[in-house]
Structure formats: structure tokens, C-alpha cells
């Protein structure tokens, strides 16, 4: 694969955009299989962190035990939309809902390497070990990298567009009675919504993150509250040992999707590529004895 990636002898210079589409969060039950799946698609580990207890902003879901976060993608987070993999050590499976309809990858290299059959619309569809759908398209990657966007379900397209446009400030690229596509700008990953009568987020629900100037966080939170929308996590500053502090607000849209707004200044420092990230992840996988621990106790990991 051609990797849109930082290398040992090439320094990646990014444009300083302060409003950015950052990542989508996947909860994963089998960390080794999930990472192998994504590596097979040509993604690289960008950074990896281990935590002893749950996140104050529920980054790992409503769980308070030990967990890990792995950022993985086709290039550095300054310029690419990437994936955040959250792994809770005591859980090996999450109940899937019908909310997440797919991640879209545009790359002729990734498309050619995939052995799956071409579908009617000319794409290839893969399913991750945890059941998440990936749509591969035979196109050249944009300047924002191969991950072109995500598709989510919406029970009311107009209500969805109003929230994402008026409260979150995303631009509407196109809209019809049954679908709408929005984003920061055309060079970044999009969020597409397709009408669906009912939505069940179940336990595997994800979260999408955007960076904004820190000065915008409080104003966006205030506007959402004034308009009667739910704030899942009010303005809070999260600390990571040895790294930059980041401030976040977590919104809930009309269909209950979680949207994280994070202060760009702190996050840009926090999200720097770690050349040891892949080794740290592999070490954590090798040292993960949670299956053996549960087996000794005569138990099995729980399913969420």
C-alpha cells in the first residue's frame, strides 16, 4: 500500500486549520483481531495509551475499569480523519445497533488489495471482527487522506441537519428528503445521514470528534442548552500524564449520537504521532492476560 504517513526521513507539515474532523470511536472486543484487520487495510498505529480507570468524558463508554485507547489511520491526526479504538479489558463483545452504516475509504490501492467481490455500486464492503462495516471505493485519496467519511442513520433528516448545521456549525454539502451530507469543508471527512424509521444505538454506539478553537467550546455548549438540546458532558478539562491537557464538550444530537468538541490547541499537542505507539500496542496485546484471568475464575468475559 501507499501510506499517507509520517516516515523516518520525511517530516509531515500540516496546515493549521483550527476546525477539523478528527476521528470516529469504535468499541472493540477483540483488540488483536481488530488491529490486524485495520493493519491489513493499510492503516498504521499513530499512538497508544493504557488507562487504569474510566474516562471523565466516558471516552471508553460507561465503564470504570481498565481500558486502552489506540489511534489508527492512514496518516497523522493533524491532517487525516482517523479511528479511535477503545478496548475495555473485561468486555469481549458489544451489542451492535443499526445506527452506524459504514466508514468510507477512498483509495485505489486499498480497493485493489481487498479480495471481496465488487458490489452493485462499484465498491467493496468489508465487515470488521466487531461487525462494523467498511466501504472501499476505487478512487484516489483526497488531500485529507483515504478515510472519506462515515454514514449514520437519521430518523428526521431536517432535524439532524438543523442541529449539525446551526448548533455544531457544519456546512451542508447536499440534502434531500432521505439523506444529507455535512462537514467542516470539502477537503475533510464528511458525515452522511440516511433516513431510517427507527434507530437503536445498543451498546456498540460510537462517537465522532471535531476540534474547534477552545474559545468556541463554551459558546457552543451554551447555544445547545438554550435550544433545548442535551449536553452529555459539560465543559471539562481532561488530563493525560505527560501530555497536554484537553478541554471537551460532549453533545447529543436529536437521534442521540455523541459528538465530541475538543479544544484544538491542546488536542493538537496531545495527538502528535508517537513512533513507539505500534510497539506499545503490541506489547499491551502480548501482556493482556484478561482471558486467562477470567478462565481461572471459572468465568468468561462479559458481553455488553
C-alpha positions as CSV (number, residue, x, y, z in Angstrom):
1,X,0.0,0.0,0.0
2,X,0.9,3.6,-0.4
3,X,0.8,5.0,3.1
4,X,-0.2,8.6,3.7
5,X,2.0,8.5,6.7
6,X,4.9,10.1,8.5
7,X,8.2,8.4,7.9
8,X,11.6,8.4,9.5
9,X,13.1,10.7,6.8
10,X,10.1,12.8,5.9
11,X,8.6,15.4,8.1
12,X,4.9,15.9,7.6
13,X,4.0,19.6,7.6
14,X,0.3,20.3,8.3
15,X,-1.8,23.3,7.6
16,X,-3.0,25.0,10.8
17,X,-6.8,24.5,10.5
18,X,-8.5,25.0,13.8
19,X,-11.8,23.4,12.9
20,X,-11.1,19.8,12.0
21,X,-12.9,16.5,11.6
22,X,-10.8,14.3,13.9
23,X,-12.0,10.7,14.3
24,X,-14.7,8.1,14.9
25,X,-14.7,6.0,18.0
26,X,-15.1,2.2,17.8
27,X,-15.6,0.0,20.8
28,X,-13.7,-3.3,20.2
29,X,-14.0,-6.6,21.9
30,X,-11.0,-8.4,20.4
31,X,-8.2,-6.0,20.2
32,X,-5.7,-8.2,18.4
33,X,-8.2,-9.2,15.6
34,X,-9.4,-5.6,15.2
35,X,-6.0,-4.2,14.9
36,X,-4.9,-6.9,12.4
37,X,-8.0,-6.2,10.3
38,X,-7.1,-2.5,10.1
39,X,-3.5,-3.1,9.5
40,X,-4.5,-5.3,6.6
41,X,-6.3,-2.3,5.2
42,X,-3.0,-0.4,5.3
43,X,-3.6,1.6,8.5
44,X,-0.9,2.3,10.9
45,X,-0.9,2.8,14.7
46,X,-0.5,6.5,15.5
47,X,-0.4,6.4,19.3
48,X,-1.5,4.0,22.1
49,X,-2.4,4.7,25.7
50,X,-3.4,2.5,28.7
51,X,-5.6,3.7,31.5
52,X,-6.3,2.2,34.9
53,X,-9.8,3.7,35.3
54,X,-12.7,5.1,33.2
55,X,-12.6,8.4,31.4
56,X,-14.3,11.5,32.9
57,X,-15.9,12.1,29.5
58,X,-16.9,8.5,29.0
59,X,-14.4,8.1,26.2
60,X,-14.4,4.3,26.8
61,X,-18.2,4.2,27.3
62,X,-20.0,3.8,30.7
63,X,-17.3,1.6,32.1
64,X,-15.0,2.3,35.0
65,X,-12.3,-0.4,34.8
66,X,-9.0,-0.7,33.0
67,X,-9.1,0.2,29.3
68,X,-6.9,1.3,26.4
69,X,-7.1,3.8,23.5
70,X,-5.5,3.3,20.2
71,X,-5.5,5.9,17.4
72,X,-5.0,4.2,14.0
73,X,-5.3,5.6,10.4
74,X,-3.6,6.4,7.2
75,X,-1.7,9.5,8.3
76,X,-1.0,11.9,11.2
77,X,-4.0,13.3,13.0
78,X,-3.3,16.9,12.1
79,X,-4.4,16.2,8.6
80,X,-6.3,12.8,8.5
81,X,-9.6,11.6,9.8
82,X,-8.6,8.5,11.8
83,X,-10.1,5.9,14.1
84,X,-10.1,5.6,17.9
85,X,-10.3,2.1,19.2
86,X,-11.4,1.8,22.8
87,X,-10.8,-1.6,24.5
88,X,-12.3,-2.4,27.9
89,X,-10.4,-5.3,29.4
90,X,-13.4,-7.0,30.9
91,X,-15.6,-7.0,27.8
92,X,-15.2,-9.1,24.7
93,X,-18.3,-8.2,22.7
94,X,-20.7,-5.3,22.3
95,X,-24.3,-5.5,21.1
96,X,-24.5,-3.9,17.7
97,X,-27.2,-1.4,16.9
98,X,-28.4,-0.1,13.5
99,X,-27.0,3.4,13.8
100,X,-23.6,3.1,12.2
101,X,-23.9,2.4,8.5
102,X,-20.3,2.4,7.4
103,X,-16.9,4.0,7.2
104,X,-15.9,5.0,3.6
105,X,-12.3,4.6,2.4
106,X,-11.3,6.1,-1.0
107,X,-8.1,4.5,-2.2
108,X,-7.3,2.6,-5.4
109,X,-4.5,0.7,-3.6
110,X,-6.7,-0.4,-0.7
111,X,-9.5,-1.3,-3.1
112,X,-7.2,-3.4,-5.3
113,X,-5.8,-5.3,-2.4
114,X,-9.2,-6.3,-1.0
115,X,-10.3,-9.7,-2.1
116,X,-14.0,-9.1,-1.6
117,X,-16.4,-9.0,-4.6
118,X,-17.4,-5.7,-6.1
119,X,-20.9,-4.7,-5.2
120,X,-23.5,-3.2,-7.5
121,X,-22.4,0.4,-6.8
122,X,-18.8,-0.4,-7.7
123,X,-17.5,-0.5,-4.1
124,X,-16.3,-3.4,-1.9
125,X,-17.8,-4.0,1.5
126,X,-15.9,-5.5,4.4
127,X,-17.0,-6.3,8.0
128,X,-14.6,-5.9,10.9
129,X,-14.3,-8.5,13.6
130,X,-16.7,-6.5,15.7
131,X,-19.2,-6.2,12.9
132,X,-18.6,-2.7,11.7
133,X,-19.0,-2.0,8.0
134,X,-16.2,-0.6,5.8
135,X,-16.9,0.6,2.3
136,X,-14.0,0.7,-0.1
137,X,-14.1,2.9,-3.2
138,X,-11.8,2.7,-6.2
139,X,-10.8,6.4,-6.1
140,X,-7.7,8.4,-5.5
141,X,-7.5,9.6,-1.9
142,X,-8.1,13.3,-1.3
143,X,-5.7,15.7,0.4
144,X,-7.4,14.7,3.7
145,X,-6.4,11.1,3.3
146,X,-8.2,7.9,2.3
147,X,-10.9,8.0,5.0
148,X,-13.5,10.0,3.2
149,X,-16.3,9.9,5.8
150,X,-18.9,8.0,7.7
151,X,-22.6,7.2,7.2
152,X,-25.1,7.3,10.1
153,X,-28.8,6.7,10.3
154,X,-31.3,9.6,11.0
155,X,-35.0,9.4,11.9
156,X,-35.5,13.0,10.8
157,X,-33.2,14.4,8.2
158,X,-34.3,18.1,8.6
159,X,-33.9,17.9,12.4
160,X,-30.5,16.3,12.0
161,X,-29.4,19.0,9.5
162,X,-30.6,21.8,11.7
163,X,-28.7,20.6,14.7
164,X,-25.4,19.8,12.9
165,X,-25.5,23.0,10.9
166,X,-26.9,25.5,13.4
167,X,-25.6,24.2,16.7
168,X,-22.4,22.5,15.6
169,X,-21.6,24.8,12.7
170,X,-21.0,22.2,10.0
171,X,-21.6,23.0,6.3
172,X,-24.4,21.3,4.4
173,X,-22.9,19.8,1.2
174,X,-26.2,18.3,-0.1
175,X,-29.6,17.4,1.3
176,X,-32.7,15.6,0.1
177,X,-35.8,14.2,1.9
178,X,-33.9,10.9,2.6
179,X,-30.3,11.9,3.1
180,X,-27.9,14.7,3.8
181,X,-24.1,15.2,3.9
182,X,-22.3,17.7,6.1
183,X,-18.7,18.5,7.0
184,X,-16.3,21.2,8.0
185,X,-15.2,21.7,4.4
186,X,-14.9,19.6,1.2
187,X,-11.3,18.7,2.0
188,X,-12.1,17.0,5.2
189,X,-14.1,13.8,6.1
190,X,-17.9,14.1,5.8
191,X,-20.8,12.8,7.9
192,X,-23.6,11.5,5.8
193,X,-27.0,10.7,7.2
194,X,-29.6,8.4,5.6
195,X,-33.2,8.3,6.7
196,X,-34.2,5.3,8.8
197,X,-37.5,4.8,10.7
198,X,-36.0,3.7,14.0
199,X,-32.5,3.8,15.5
200,X,-31.1,1.5,18.1
201,X,-27.6,2.6,19.4
202,X,-27.4,-0.6,21.5
203,X,-24.0,-1.0,23.4
204,X,-21.6,-0.6,20.5
205,X,-22.5,3.0,19.8
206,X,-19.6,5.2,18.7
207,X,-18.7,8.9,18.9
208,X,-17.5,11.4,16.3
209,X,-14.9,14.1,17.3
210,X,-14.2,17.5,15.9
211,X,-11.6,20.1,17.0
212,X,-12.5,23.7,17.4
213,X,-10.8,26.8,18.9
214,X,-11.1,26.4,22.7
215,X,-12.9,29.8,22.8
216,X,-15.8,28.2,20.8
217,X,-16.5,25.3,23.3
218,X,-18.4,27.3,25.9
219,X,-20.4,29.2,23.3
220,X,-21.4,26.1,21.5
221,X,-22.5,24.4,24.8
222,X,-24.5,27.5,25.8
223,X,-26.3,27.6,22.4
224,X,-27.2,23.9,22.6
225,X,-28.6,24.3,26.1
226,X,-30.6,27.4,25.0
227,X,-32.1,25.4,22.1
228,X,-33.1,22.6,24.4
229,X,-30.5,20.0,23.4
230,X,-28.7,17.6,25.7
231,X,-25.2,18.1,26.9
232,X,-23.7,14.7,27.8
233,X,-20.5,16.1,29.3
234,X,-20.4,19.8,30.1
235,X,-17.1,21.7,29.5
236,X,-14.3,19.7,31.2
237,X,-10.6,19.6,31.0
238,X,-9.1,16.1,30.8
239,X,-5.6,15.4,31.9
240,X,-3.2,12.8,30.5
241,X,0.0,12.1,32.3
242,X,3.0,13.5,30.5
243,X,0.8,15.0,27.7
244,X,-1.2,18.2,27.1
245,X,-4.5,18.8,28.8
246,X,-7.5,19.0,26.5
247,X,-10.9,20.6,27.1
248,X,-14.0,19.0,25.7
249,X,-17.8,19.2,25.5
250,X,-19.9,16.2,24.5
251,X,-23.2,16.9,22.7
252,X,-26.1,14.7,21.9
253,X,-27.9,15.2,18.7
254,X,-31.7,14.6,18.1
255,X,-31.1,10.9,17.5
256,X,-28.8,10.5,20.5
257,X,-25.4,10.5,18.6
258,X,-22.5,11.6,20.7
259,X,-20.4,14.4,19.3
260,X,-17.2,15.5,21.0
261,X,-15.9,19.0,20.5
262,X,-12.3,19.3,21.7
263,X,-10.2,22.4,22.0
264,X,-7.8,22.4,19.1
265,X,-4.9,23.9,20.9
266,X,-4.5,21.2,23.5
267,X,-5.6,18.3,21.2
268,X,-3.0,19.2,18.6
269,X,-0.3,18.7,21.1
270,X,-1.9,15.6,22.6
271,X,-2.4,13.9,19.3
272,X,1.1,14.0,17.9
273,X,2.4,10.9,16.3
274,X,4.2,8.5,18.6
275,X,6.8,6.4,16.8
276,X,6.6,3.9,19.7
277,X,2.8,3.7,19.5
278,X,2.7,0.5,17.5
279,X,5.2,-1.2,19.8
280,X,3.3,-0.1,22.9
281,X,0.1,-1.6,21.4
282,X,1.7,-4.9,20.5
283,X,3.3,-5.1,24.0
284,X,-0.1,-4.5,25.6
285,X,-1.7,-7.2,23.4
286,X,1.0,-9.7,24.3
287,X,0.7,-8.9,28.0
288,X,-3.1,-9.0,28.1
289,X,-3.9,-11.9,30.3
290,X,-7.6,-11.0,30.9
291,X,-8.9,-14.1,29.1
292,X,-6.7,-16.3,31.2
293,X,-7.7,-14.5,34.4
294,X,-11.4,-15.0,33.7
295,X,-10.8,-18.6,32.8
296,X,-9.0,-19.3,36.2
297,X,-12.0,-17.8,37.9
298,X,-14.3,-20.1,36.0
299,X,-15.8,-17.1,34.2
300,X,-15.8,-15.6,30.8
301,X,-15.6,-12.0,29.7
302,X,-18.9,-10.2,29.7
303,X,-20.8,-9.1,26.6
304,X,-22.0,-5.5,26.7
